[in-house]
Amino acid sequence: MVRLILLALVALCIVVVAICVVARLVAKPTSASEAKEDTMPDTFKTVAYVLLLMLMVGITTGLLAG
């Protein structure tokens, strides 16, 4: 069961990296004078937030702790 979860986690990481690479290739170049504070797209913010919530719930319920 742990191997299956690790395999799913690795697959998820590969998908996220692929999405980031494609997003970087598709993104239009910005000028250097623009603020670099908020460069993450809203979609990635939402995905990161959902994954963080899933991680917190998994740890507090003991699913990820063992």
PDB file of N, H, CA, C and O in Angstrom:
ATOM      1  N   MET A   1       0.819  -1.194   0.000  1.00  0.00           N
ATOM      2  CA  MET A   1       0.000   0.000   0.000  1.00  0.00           C
ATOM      3  C   MET A   1       0.868   1.265   0.000  1.00  0.00           C
ATOM      4  O   MET A   1       0.564   2.251  -0.670  1.00  0.00           O
ATOM      5  N   VAL A   2       1.956   1.201   0.773  1.00  0.00           N
ATOM      6  H   VAL A   2       2.203   0.399   1.317  1.00  0.00           H
ATOM      7  CA  VAL A   2       2.850   2.358   0.828  1.00  0.00           C
ATOM      8  C   VAL A   2       3.504   2.582  -0.529  1.00  0.00           C
ATOM      9  O   VAL A   2       3.701   3.725  -0.942  1.00  0.00           O
ATOM     10  N   ARG A   3       3.841   1.505  -1.219  1.00  0.00           N
ATOM     11  H   ARG A   3       3.681   0.576  -0.883  1.00  0.00           H
ATOM     12  CA  ARG A   3       4.435   1.641  -2.547  1.00  0.00           C
ATOM     13  C   ARG A   3       3.473   2.308  -3.520  1.00  0.00           C
ATOM     14  O   ARG A   3       3.880   3.112  -4.359  1.00  0.00           O
ATOM     15  N   LEU A   4       2.207   1.970  -3.399  1.00  0.00           N
ATOM     16  H   LEU A   4       1.877   1.317  -2.717  1.00  0.00           H
ATOM     17  CA  LEU A   4       1.201   2.570  -4.273  1.00  0.00           C
ATOM     18  C   LEU A   4       1.084   4.067  -4.004  1.00  0.00           C
ATOM     19  O   LEU A   4       0.984   4.863  -4.938  1.00  0.00           O
ATOM     20  N   ILE A   5       1.096   4.447  -2.741  1.00  0.00           N
ATOM     21  H   ILE A   5       1.177   3.801  -1.983  1.00  0.00           H
ATOM     22  CA  ILE A   5       1.015   5.866  -2.388  1.00  0.00           C
ATOM     23  C   ILE A   5       2.256   6.600  -2.878  1.00  0.00           C
ATOM     24  O   ILE A   5       2.153   7.705  -3.410  1.00  0.00           O
ATOM     25  N   LEU A   6       3.427   5.995  -2.704  1.00  0.00           N
ATOM     26  H   LEU A   6       3.511   5.097  -2.272  1.00  0.00           H
ATOM     27  CA  LEU A   6       4.654   6.634  -3.186  1.00  0.00           C
ATOM     28  C   LEU A   6       4.662   6.759  -4.702  1.00  0.00           C
ATOM     29  O   LEU A   6       5.116   7.768  -5.242  1.00  0.00           O
ATOM     30  N   LEU A   7       4.162   5.740  -5.386  1.00  0.00           N
ATOM     31  H   LEU A   7       3.793   4.921  -4.947  1.00  0.00           H
ATOM     32  CA  LEU A   7       4.071   5.804  -6.840  1.00  0.00           C
ATOM     33  C   LEU A   7       3.131   6.922  -7.277  1.00  0.00           C
ATOM     34  O   LEU A   7       3.421   7.642  -8.232  1.00  0.00           O
ATOM     35  N   ALA A   8       2.007   7.067  -6.581  1.00  0.00           N
ATOM     36  H   ALA A   8       1.771   6.481  -5.805  1.00  0.00           H
ATOM     37  CA  ALA A   8       1.073   8.144  -6.899  1.00  0.00           C
ATOM     38  C   ALA A   8       1.705   9.505  -6.629  1.00  0.00           C
ATOM     39  O   ALA A   8       1.486  10.451  -7.386  1.00  0.00           O
ATOM     40  N   LEU A   9       2.479   9.610  -5.567  1.00  0.00           N
ATOM     41  H   LEU A   9       2.657   8.842  -4.952  1.00  0.00           H
ATOM     42  CA  LEU A   9       3.145  10.873  -5.245  1.00  0.00           C
ATOM     43  C   LEU A   9       4.195  11.223  -6.299  1.00  0.00           C
ATOM     44  O   LEU A   9       4.303  12.382  -6.701  1.00  0.00           O
ATOM     45  N   VAL A  10       4.956  10.249  -6.742  1.00  0.00           N
ATOM     46  H   VAL A  10       4.868   9.308  -6.415  1.00  0.00           H
ATOM     47  CA  VAL A  10       5.955  10.482  -7.782  1.00  0.00           C
ATOM     48  C   VAL A  10       5.269  10.894  -9.081  1.00  0.00           C
ATOM     49  O   VAL A  10       5.728  11.808  -9.765  1.00  0.00           O
ATOM     50  N   ALA A  11       4.179  10.226  -9.418  1.00  0.00           N
ATOM     51  H   ALA A  11       3.806   9.483  -8.863  1.00  0.00           H
ATOM     52  CA  ALA A  11       3.442  10.578 -10.633  1.00  0.00           C
ATOM     53  C   ALA A  11       2.905  12.004 -10.536  1.00  0.00           C
ATOM     54  O   ALA A  11       2.954  12.755 -11.510  1.00  0.00           O
ATOM     55  N   LEU A  12       2.396  12.375  -9.369  1.00  0.00           N
ATOM     56  H   LEU A  12       2.356  11.765  -8.578  1.00  0.00           H
ATOM     57  CA  LEU A  12       1.896  13.732  -9.172  1.00  0.00           C
ATOM     58  C   LEU A  12       3.015  14.750  -9.326  1.00  0.00           C
ATOM     59  O   LEU A  12       2.815  15.802  -9.933  1.00  0.00           O
ATOM     60  N   CYS A  13       4.182  14.452  -8.787  1.00  0.00           N
ATOM     61  H   CYS A  13       4.344  13.598  -8.294  1.00  0.00           H
ATOM     62  CA  CYS A  13       5.321  15.358  -8.918  1.00  0.00           C
ATOM     63  C   CYS A  13       5.729  15.529 -10.376  1.00  0.00           C
ATOM     64  O   CYS A  13       6.045  16.636 -10.812  1.00  0.00           O
ATOM     65  N   ILE A  14       5.722  14.446 -11.116  1.00  0.00           N
ATOM     66  H   ILE A  14       5.465  13.547 -10.762  1.00  0.00           H
ATOM     67  CA  ILE A  14       6.078  14.524 -12.536  1.00  0.00           C
ATOM     68  C   ILE A  14       5.074  15.383 -13.292  1.00  0.00           C
ATOM     69  O   ILE A  14       5.459  16.180 -14.148  1.00  0.00           O
ATOM     70  N   VAL A  15       3.806  15.230 -12.987  1.00  0.00           N
ATOM     71  H   VAL A  15       3.493  14.583 -12.292  1.00  0.00           H
ATOM     72  CA  VAL A  15       2.770  16.027 -13.644  1.00  0.00           C
ATOM     73  C   VAL A  15       2.930  17.506 -13.297  1.00  0.00           C
ATOM     74  O   VAL A  15       2.813  18.362 -14.174  1.00  0.00           O
ATOM     75  N   VAL A  16       3.195  17.811 -12.034  1.00  0.00           N
ATOM     76  H   VAL A  16       3.290  17.115 -11.321  1.00  0.00           H
ATOM     77  CA  VAL A  16       3.363  19.207 -11.621  1.00  0.00           C
ATOM     78  C   VAL A  16       4.575  19.829 -12.310  1.00  0.00           C
ATOM     79  O   VAL A  16       4.507  20.968 -12.773  1.00  0.00           O
ATOM     80  N   VAL A  17       5.680  19.093 -12.381  1.00  0.00           N
ATOM     81  H   VAL A  17       5.735  18.168 -12.005  1.00  0.00           H
ATOM     82  CA  VAL A  17       6.870  19.609 -13.055  1.00  0.00           C
ATOM     83  C   VAL A  17       6.583  19.832 -14.537  1.00  0.00           C
ATOM     84  O   VAL A  17       7.011  20.837 -15.104  1.00  0.00           O
ATOM     85  N   ALA A  18       5.872  18.915 -15.162  1.00  0.00           N
ATOM     86  H   ALA A  18       5.524  18.098 -14.701  1.00  0.00           H
ATOM     87  CA  ALA A  18       5.538  19.069 -16.576  1.00  0.00           C
ATOM     88  C   ALA A  18       4.658  20.301 -16.797  1.00  0.00           C
ATOM     89  O   ALA A  18       4.854  21.043 -17.760  1.00  0.00           O
ATOM     90  N   ILE A  19       3.705  20.514 -15.917  1.00  0.00           N
ATOM     91  H   ILE A  19       3.546  19.912 -15.135  1.00  0.00           H
ATOM     92  CA  ILE A  19       2.832  21.689 -16.028  1.00  0.00           C
ATOM     93  C   ILE A  19       3.641  22.967 -15.861  1.00  0.00           C
ATOM     94  O   ILE A  19       3.421  23.939 -16.584  1.00  0.00           O
ATOM     95  N   CYS A  20       4.568  22.975 -14.918  1.00  0.00           N
ATOM     96  H   CYS A  20       4.746  22.186 -14.331  1.00  0.00           H
ATOM     97  CA  CYS A  20       5.405  24.156 -14.700  1.00  0.00           C
ATOM     98  C   CYS A  20       6.282  24.451 -15.918  1.00  0.00           C
ATOM     99  O   CYS A  20       6.449  25.607 -16.307  1.00  0.00           O
ATOM    100  N   VAL A  21       6.835  23.404 -16.509  1.00  0.00           N
ATOM    101  H   VAL A  21       6.699  22.465 -16.193  1.00  0.00           H
ATOM    102  CA  VAL A  21       7.681  23.593 -17.690  1.00  0.00           C
ATOM    103  C   VAL A  21       6.855  24.144 -18.850  1.00  0.00           C
ATOM    104  O   VAL A  21       7.282  25.075 -19.532  1.00  0.00           O
ATOM    105  N   VAL A  22       5.692  23.577 -19.069  1.00  0.00           N
ATOM    106  H   VAL A  22       5.345  22.821 -18.514  1.00  0.00           H
ATOM    107  CA  VAL A  22       4.835  24.050 -20.161  1.00  0.00           C
ATOM    108  C   VAL A  22       4.386  25.485 -19.903  1.00  0.00           C
ATOM    109  O   VAL A  22       4.357  26.301 -20.825  1.00  0.00           O
ATOM    110  N   ALA A  23       4.039  25.796 -18.663  1.00  0.00           N
ATOM    111  H   ALA A  23       4.063  25.134 -17.914  1.00  0.00           H
ATOM    112  CA  ALA A  23       3.603  27.155 -18.337  1.00  0.00           C
ATOM    113  C   ALA A  23       4.738  28.152 -18.548  1.00  0.00           C
ATOM    114  O   ALA A  23       4.506  29.272 -19.003  1.00  0.00           O
ATOM    115  N   ARG A  24       5.956  27.752 -18.219  1.00  0.00           N
ATOM    116  H   ARG A  24       6.145  26.842 -17.849  1.00  0.00           H
ATOM    117  CA  ARG A  24       7.092  28.653 -18.413  1.00  0.00           C
ATOM    118  C   ARG A  24       7.375  28.866 -19.901  1.00  0.00           C
ATOM    119  O   ARG A  24       7.744  29.965 -20.314  1.00  0.00           O
ATOM    120  N   LEU A  25       7.204  27.818 -20.699  1.00  0.00           N
ATOM    121  H   LEU A  25       6.905  26.925 -20.364  1.00  0.00           H
ATOM    122  CA  LEU A  25       7.438  27.952 -22.131  1.00  0.00           C
ATOM    123  C   LEU A  25       6.366  28.796 -22.803  1.00  0.00           C
ATOM    124  O   LEU A  25       6.652  29.518 -23.758  1.00  0.00           O
ATOM    125  N   VAL A  26       5.148  28.713 -22.317  1.00  0.00           N
ATOM    126  H   VAL A  26       4.916  28.126 -21.541  1.00  0.00           H
ATOM    127  CA  VAL A  26       4.035  29.428 -22.934  1.00  0.00           C
ATOM    128  C   VAL A  26       3.959  30.870 -22.451  1.00  0.00           C
ATOM    129  O   VAL A  26       3.456  31.736 -23.167  1.00  0.00           O
ATOM    130  N   ALA A  27       4.447  31.135 -21.257  1.00  0.00           N
ATOM    131  H   ALA A  27       4.855  30.431 -20.675  1.00  0.00           H
ATOM    132  CA  ALA A  27       4.320  32.471 -20.666  1.00  0.00           C
ATOM    133  C   ALA A  27       5.062  33.506 -21.502  1.00  0.00           C
ATOM    134  O   ALA A  27       6.153  33.257 -22.014  1.00  0.00           O
ATOM    135  N   LYS A  28       4.451  34.649 -21.620  1.00  0.00           N
ATOM    136  H   LYS A  28       3.565  34.852 -21.203  1.00  0.00           H
ATOM    137  CA  LYS A  28       5.095  35.720 -22.362  1.00  0.00           C
ATOM    138  C   LYS A  28       6.158  36.381 -21.477  1.00  0.00           C
ATOM    139  O   LYS A  28       5.980  36.464 -20.262  1.00  0.00           O
ATOM    140  N   PRO A  29       7.233  36.841 -22.057  1.00  0.00           N
ATOM    141  CA  PRO A  29       8.280  37.478 -21.259  1.00  0.00           C
ATOM    142  C   PRO A  29       7.792  38.799 -20.680  1.00  0.00           C
ATOM    143  O   PRO A  29       7.050  39.542 -21.322  1.00  0.00           O
ATOM    144  N   THR A  30       8.219  39.072 -19.467  1.00  0.00           N
ATOM    145  H   THR A  30       8.821  38.468 -18.945  1.00  0.00           H
ATOM    146  CA  THR A  30       7.828  40.317 -18.804  1.00  0.00           C
ATOM    147  C   THR A  30       9.027  41.248 -18.758  1.00  0.00           C
ATOM    148  O   THR A  30      10.175  40.815 -18.867  1.00  0.00           O
ATOM    149  N   SER A  31       8.746  42.516 -18.598  1.00  0.00           N
ATOM    150  H   SER A  31       7.814  42.868 -18.510  1.00  0.00           H
ATOM    151  CA  SER A  31       9.842  43.480 -18.522  1.00  0.00           C
ATOM    152  C   SER A  31      10.468  43.432 -17.135  1.00  0.00           C
ATOM    153  O   SER A  31       9.837  42.993 -16.174  1.00  0.00           O
ATOM    154  N   ALA A  32      11.679  43.874 -17.043  1.00  0.00           N
ATOM    155  H   ALA A  32      12.191  44.231 -17.824  1.00  0.00           H
ATOM    156  CA  ALA A  32      12.418  43.825 -15.777  1.00  0.00           C
ATOM    157  C   ALA A  32      11.878  44.830 -14.771  1.00  0.00           C
ATOM    158  O   ALA A  32      12.117  44.691 -13.571  1.00  0.00           O
ATOM    159  N   SER A  33      11.161  45.830 -15.237  1.00  0.00           N
ATOM    160  H   SER A  33      10.967  45.943 -16.211  1.00  0.00           H
ATOM    161  CA  SER A  33      10.670  46.862 -14.329  1.00  0.00           C
ATOM    162  C   SER A  33       9.413  46.436 -13.572  1.00  0.00           C
ATOM    163  O   SER A  33       9.037  47.080 -12.592  1.00  0.00           O
ATOM    164  N   GLU A  34       8.766  45.369 -14.009  1.00  0.00           N
ATOM    165  H   GLU A  34       9.071  44.846 -14.804  1.00  0.00           H
ATOM    166  CA  GLU A  34       7.555  44.918 -13.325  1.00  0.00           C
ATOM    167  C   GLU A  34       7.907  44.268 -11.997  1.00  0.00           C
ATOM    168  O   GLU A  34       9.003  43.736 -11.823  1.00  0.00           O
ATOM    169  N   ALA A  35       6.978  44.317 -11.077  1.00  0.00           N
ATOM    170  H   ALA A  35       6.087  44.750 -11.218  1.00  0.00           H
ATOM    171  CA  ALA A  35       7.193  43.719  -9.758  1.00  0.00           C
ATOM    172  C   ALA A  35       7.212  42.196  -9.889  1.00  0.00           C
ATOM    173  O   ALA A  35       6.394  41.616 -10.604  1.00  0.00           O
ATOM    174  N   LYS A  36       8.135  41.567  -9.208  1.00  0.00           N
ATOM    175  H   LYS A  36       8.799  42.038  -8.628  1.00  0.00           H
ATOM    176  CA  LYS A  36       8.287  40.118  -9.281  1.00  0.00           C
ATOM    177  C   LYS A  36       7.681  39.434  -8.053  1.00  0.00           C
ATOM    178  O   LYS A  36       7.955  38.256  -7.821  1.00  0.00           O
ATOM    179  N   GLU A  37       6.883  40.123  -7.277  1.00  0.00           N
ATOM    180  H   GLU A  37       6.660  41.080  -7.465  1.00  0.00           H
ATOM    181  CA  GLU A  37       6.348  39.567  -6.046  1.00  0.00           C
ATOM    182  C   GLU A  37       5.337  38.456  -6.289  1.00  0.00           C
ATOM    183  O   GLU A  37       5.377  37.429  -5.612  1.00  0.00           O
ATOM    184  N   ASP A  38       4.442  38.642  -7.235  1.00  0.00           N
ATOM    185  H   ASP A  38       4.410  39.476  -7.785  1.00  0.00           H
ATOM    186  CA  ASP A  38       3.333  37.721  -7.423  1.00  0.00           C
ATOM    187  C   ASP A  38       3.391  37.134  -8.833  1.00  0.00           C
ATOM    188  O   ASP A  38       2.551  37.451  -9.676  1.00  0.00           O
ATOM    189  N   THR A  39       4.375  36.284  -9.086  1.00  0.00           N
ATOM    190  H   THR A  39       5.057  36.027  -8.402  1.00  0.00           H
ATOM    191  CA  THR A  39       4.536  35.744 -10.426  1.00  0.00           C
ATOM    192  C   THR A  39       3.859  34.397 -10.597  1.00  0.00           C
ATOM    193  O   THR A  39       3.804  33.882 -11.714  1.00  0.00           O
ATOM    194  N   MET A  40       3.342  33.809  -9.528  1.00  0.00           N
ATOM    195  H   MET A  40       3.386  34.227  -8.621  1.00  0.00           H
ATOM    196  CA  MET A  40       2.717  32.497  -9.618  1.00  0.00           C
ATOM    197  C   MET A  40       1.275  32.642 -10.131  1.00  0.00           C
ATOM    198  O   MET A  40       0.512  33.441  -9.588  1.00  0.00           O
ATOM    199  N   PRO A  41       0.895  31.890 -11.159  1.00  0.00           N
ATOM    200  CA  PRO A  41      -0.476  31.974 -11.676  1.00  0.00           C
ATOM    201  C   PRO A  41      -1.496  31.503 -10.630  1.00  0.00           C
ATOM    202  O   PRO A  41      -1.174  30.735  -9.724  1.00  0.00           O
ATOM    203  N   ASP A  42      -2.714  31.981 -10.783  1.00  0.00           N
ATOM    204  H   ASP A  42      -2.975  32.606 -11.519  1.00  0.00           H
ATOM    205  CA  ASP A  42      -3.768  31.644  -9.825  1.00  0.00           C
ATOM    206  C   ASP A  42      -4.046  30.147  -9.776  1.00  0.00           C
ATOM    207  O   ASP A  42      -4.367  29.613  -8.715  1.00  0.00           O
ATOM    208  N   THR A  43      -3.926  29.465 -10.913  1.00  0.00           N
ATOM    209  H   THR A  43      -3.666  29.899 -11.775  1.00  0.00           H
ATOM    210  CA  THR A  43      -4.174  28.027 -10.937  1.00  0.00           C
ATOM    211  C   THR A  43      -3.192  27.291 -10.050  1.00  0.00           C
ATOM    212  O   THR A  43      -3.581  26.400  -9.296  1.00  0.00           O
ATOM    213  N   PHE A  44      -1.920  27.656 -10.132  1.00  0.00           N
ATOM    214  H   PHE A  44      -1.604  28.380 -10.745  1.00  0.00           H
ATOM    215  CA  PHE A  44      -0.907  26.991  -9.312  1.00  0.00           C
ATOM    216  C   PHE A  44      -1.092  27.334  -7.840  1.00  0.00           C
ATOM    217  O   PHE A  44      -0.855  26.495  -6.972  1.00  0.00           O
ATOM    218  N   LYS A  45      -1.511  28.558  -7.556  1.00  0.00           N
ATOM    219  H   LYS A  45      -1.703  29.240  -8.262  1.00  0.00           H
ATOM    220  CA  LYS A  45      -1.788  28.930  -6.161  1.00  0.00           C
ATOM    221  C   LYS A  45      -2.900  28.060  -5.596  1.00  0.00           C
ATOM    222  O   LYS A  45      -2.812  27.575  -4.468  1.00  0.00           O
ATOM    223  N   THR A  46      -3.947  27.867  -6.392  1.00  0.00           N
ATOM    224  H   THR A  46      -4.018  28.261  -7.308  1.00  0.00           H
ATOM    225  CA  THR A  46      -5.075  27.054  -5.940  1.00  0.00           C
ATOM    226  C   THR A  46      -4.652  25.606  -5.724  1.00  0.00           C
ATOM    227  O   THR A  46      -5.014  24.995  -4.719  1.00  0.00           O
ATOM    228  N   VAL A  47      -3.886  25.056  -6.667  1.00  0.00           N
ATOM    229  H   VAL A  47      -3.592  25.553  -7.484  1.00  0.00           H
ATOM    230  CA  VAL A  47      -3.423  23.673  -6.541  1.00  0.00           C
ATOM    231  C   VAL A  47      -2.524  23.523  -5.318  1.00  0.00           C
ATOM    232  O   VAL A  47      -2.655  22.556  -4.568  1.00  0.00           O
ATOM    233  N   ALA A  48      -1.621  24.466  -5.116  1.00  0.00           N
ATOM    234  H   ALA A  48      -1.516  25.251  -5.726  1.00  0.00           H
ATOM    235  CA  ALA A  48      -0.727  24.400  -3.957  1.00  0.00           C
ATOM    236  C   ALA A  48      -1.517  24.485  -2.655  1.00  0.00           C
ATOM    237  O   ALA A  48      -1.207  23.780  -1.695  1.00  0.00           O
ATOM    238  N   TYR A  49      -2.525  25.336  -2.617  1.00  0.00           N
ATOM    239  H   TYR A  49      -2.777  25.909  -3.397  1.00  0.00           H
ATOM    240  CA  TYR A  49      -3.341  25.485  -1.421  1.00  0.00           C
ATOM    241  C   TYR A  49      -4.116  24.202  -1.126  1.00  0.00           C
ATOM    242  O   TYR A  49      -4.190  23.775   0.026  1.00  0.00           O
ATOM    243  N   VAL A  50      -4.691  23.588  -2.155  1.00  0.00           N
ATOM    244  H   VAL A  50      -4.631  23.934  -3.091  1.00  0.00           H
ATOM    245  CA  VAL A  50      -5.447  22.347  -1.965  1.00  0.00           C
ATOM    246  C   VAL A  50      -4.523  21.226  -1.501  1.00  0.00           C
ATOM    247  O   VAL A  50      -4.883  20.458  -0.609  1.00  0.00           O
ATOM    248  N   LEU A  51      -3.331  21.123  -2.101  1.00  0.00           N
ATOM    249  H   LEU A  51      -3.038  21.747  -2.826  1.00  0.00           H
ATOM    250  CA  LEU A  51      -2.384  20.094  -1.670  1.00  0.00           C
ATOM    251  C   LEU A  51      -1.918  20.324  -0.238  1.00  0.00           C
ATOM    252  O   LEU A  51      -1.723  19.365   0.508  1.00  0.00           O
ATOM    253  N   LEU A  52      -1.740  21.565   0.149  1.00  0.00           N
ATOM    254  H   LEU A  52      -1.898  22.344  -0.457  1.00  0.00           H
ATOM    255  CA  LEU A  52      -1.363  21.866   1.529  1.00  0.00           C
ATOM    256  C   LEU A  52      -2.468  21.449   2.491  1.00  0.00           C
ATOM    257  O   LEU A  52      -2.194  20.870   3.542  1.00  0.00           O
ATOM    258  N   LEU A  53      -3.708  21.741   2.139  1.00  0.00           N
ATOM    259  H   LEU A  53      -3.931  22.212   1.285  1.00  0.00           H
ATOM    260  CA  LEU A  53      -4.822  21.338   2.991  1.00  0.00           C
ATOM    261  C   LEU A  53      -4.928  19.818   3.097  1.00  0.00           C
ATOM    262  O   LEU A  53      -5.194  19.284   4.174  1.00  0.00           O
ATOM    263  N   MET A  54      -4.719  19.121   1.970  1.00  0.00           N
ATOM    264  H   MET A  54      -4.503  19.555   1.095  1.00  0.00           H
ATOM    265  CA  MET A  54      -4.756  17.658   2.005  1.00  0.00           C
ATOM    266  C   MET A  54      -3.638  17.105   2.881  1.00  0.00           C
ATOM    267  O   MET A  54      -3.849  16.139   3.615  1.00  0.00           O
ATOM    268  N   LEU A  55      -2.471  17.696   2.815  1.00  0.00           N
ATOM    269  H   LEU A  55      -2.300  18.480   2.219  1.00  0.00           H
ATOM    270  CA  LEU A  55      -1.353  17.271   3.642  1.00  0.00           C
ATOM    271  C   LEU A  55      -1.655  17.493   5.119  1.00  0.00           C
ATOM    272  O   LEU A  55      -1.389  16.622   5.947  1.00  0.00           O
ATOM    273  N   MET A  56      -2.210  18.655   5.453  1.00  0.00           N
ATOM    274  H   MET A  56      -2.426  19.363   4.781  1.00  0.00           H
ATOM    275  CA  MET A  56      -2.527  18.946   6.857  1.00  0.00           C
ATOM    276  C   MET A  56      -3.594  17.995   7.384  1.00  0.00           C
ATOM    277  O   MET A  56      -3.479  17.509   8.509  1.00  0.00           O
ATOM    278  N   VAL A  57      -4.626  17.723   6.599  1.00  0.00           N
ATOM    279  H   VAL A  57      -4.720  18.118   5.686  1.00  0.00           H
ATOM    280  CA  VAL A  57      -5.685  16.806   7.030  1.00  0.00           C
ATOM    281  C   VAL A  57      -5.134  15.386   7.161  1.00  0.00           C
ATOM    282  O   VAL A  57      -5.482  14.667   8.097  1.00  0.00           O
ATOM    283  N   GLY A  58      -4.286  14.989   6.234  1.00  0.00           N
ATOM    284  H   GLY A  58      -4.003  15.573   5.473  1.00  0.00           H
ATOM    285  CA  GLY A  58      -3.695  13.651   6.300  1.00  0.00           C
ATOM    286  C   GLY A  58      -2.818  13.457   7.518  1.00  0.00           C
ATOM    287  O   GLY A  58      -2.818  12.387   8.126  1.00  0.00           O
ATOM    288  N   ILE A  59      -2.077  14.476   7.873  1.00  0.00           N
ATOM    289  H   ILE A  59      -2.077  15.346   7.379  1.00  0.00           H
ATOM    290  CA  ILE A  59      -1.218  14.374   9.054  1.00  0.00           C
ATOM    291  C   ILE A  59      -2.049  14.375  10.325  1.00  0.00           C
ATOM    292  O   ILE A  59      -1.785  13.586  11.232  1.00  0.00           O
ATOM    293  N   THR A  60      -3.046  15.241  10.410  1.00  0.00           N
ATOM    294  H   THR A  60      -3.261  15.883   9.673  1.00  0.00           H
ATOM    295  CA  THR A  60      -3.832  15.321  11.644  1.00  0.00           C
ATOM    296  C   THR A  60      -4.704  14.080  11.845  1.00  0.00           C
ATOM    297  O   THR A  60      -4.981  13.710  12.986  1.00  0.00           O
ATOM    298  N   THR A  61      -5.135  13.441  10.783  1.00  0.00           N
ATOM    299  H   THR A  61      -4.911  13.741   9.856  1.00  0.00           H
ATOM    300  CA  THR A  61      -5.941  12.237  10.951  1.00  0.00           C
ATOM    301  C   THR A  61      -5.090  10.989  11.117  1.00  0.00           C
ATOM    302  O   THR A  61      -5.611   9.926  11.454  1.00  0.00           O
ATOM    303  N   GLY A  62      -3.792  11.105  10.885  1.00  0.00           N
ATOM    304  H   GLY A  62      -3.369  11.969  10.611  1.00  0.00           H
ATOM    305  CA  GLY A  62      -2.900   9.975  11.072  1.00  0.00           C
ATOM    306  C   GLY A  62      -2.718   9.107   9.849  1.00  0.00           C
ATOM    307  O   GLY A  62      -2.061   8.069   9.925  1.00  0.00           O
ATOM    308  N   LEU A  63      -3.284   9.503   8.722  1.00  0.00           N
ATOM    309  H   LEU A  63      -3.818  10.347   8.661  1.00  0.00           H
ATOM    310  CA  LEU A  63      -3.144   8.707   7.503  1.00  0.00           C
ATOM    311  C   LEU A  63      -1.714   8.724   6.981  1.00  0.00           C
ATOM    312  O   LEU A  63      -1.231   7.724   6.451  1.00  0.00           O
ATOM    313  N   LEU A  64      -1.041   9.852   7.128  1.00  0.00           N
ATOM    314  H   LEU A  64      -1.433  10.665   7.558  1.00  0.00           H
ATOM    315  CA  LEU A  64       0.318   9.969   6.620  1.00  0.00           C
ATOM    316  C   LEU A  64       1.357   9.689   7.696  1.00  0.00           C
ATOM    317  O   LEU A  64       2.526   9.455   7.388  1.00  0.00           O
ATOM    318  N   ALA A  65       0.940   9.712   8.939  1.00  0.00           N
ATOM    319  H   ALA A  65      -0.010   9.902   9.188  1.00  0.00           H
ATOM    320  CA  ALA A  65       1.891   9.533  10.042  1.00  0.00           C
ATOM    321  C   ALA A  65       2.180   8.062  10.321  1.00  0.00           C
ATOM    322  O   ALA A  65       3.192   7.746  10.947  1.00  0.00           O
ATOM    323  N   GLY A  66       1.338   7.180   9.881  1.00  0.00           N
ATOM    324  H   GLY A  66       0.517   7.436   9.372  1.00  0.00           H
ATOM    325  CA  GLY A  66       1.617   5.751  10.054  1.00  0.00           C
ATOM    326  C   GLY A  66       0.686   5.066  10.905  1.00  0.00           C
ATOM    327  O   GLY A  66       0.819   3.862  11.124  1.00  0.00           O
TER     328      GLY A  66
END
